[in-house]
Amino acid sequence: MIDQDGKKLGTMSARDAQKIAYDSDLDLVKIAPTAKPPVCRIMDYGKFCFEQQKREKEARKNQKVVSVKEIRMFSAIDTHDFQTKVNQAKKFLQGGDKLKVSVRFRKRAIAHPQIGEELLKRFQEACQEAGVVEKPAKMEGRSMVMFISPKASK
């Protein structure tokens, strides 16, 4: 049994503990019900719940949600378009987002997957200072996919 100030009152019957809590106009709350004997505390239960919700809300507020942004390219991409995609990728990575880079193969281009691998290697080298490859390039249906995560900020 623990009172509202944090002092240990020792082991006592449930009836005595409830009487003490009732006399001090507070609630008797089981803190560790599985312990032998169970640990109880005298406290204002409403205030306790409110403070716990407040702590959980603060923890959720401080959490950073990492979203996955996707950049799609085709196997036959021009140099300026490629550079635009690289610049956009760097902006996403510096913002702390993960990146999914996919190269889509149209029609008969799927017969030459080495073109996609080469394109993704070039893309990886261009984004080298902003991110690190999380999952290397691999074929998924008609497209080749690679995941890049942002570098840890110092």
HELIX and SHEET records of a PDB file:
HELIX    1   1 ALA A   14  ASP A   23  1                                  10    
HELIX    2   2 TYR A   45  ASN A   62  1                                  18    
HELIX    3   3 THR A   79  GLN A   94  1                                  16    
HELIX    4   4 LYS A  107  ALA A  111  5                                   5    
HELIX    5   5 PRO A  113  ALA A  126  1                                  14    
SHEET    1   A 2 ASP A  27  ALA A  32  0                                        
SHEET    2   A 2 VAL A  39  MET A  43 -1                                        
SHEET    1   B 4 VAL A  68  PHE A  74  0                                        
SHEET    2   B 4 LYS A  98  ARG A 104  1                                        
SHEET    3   B 4 SER A 143  PRO A 150 -1                                        
SHEET    4   B 4 GLY A 131  GLU A 140 -1                                        
END                                                                             
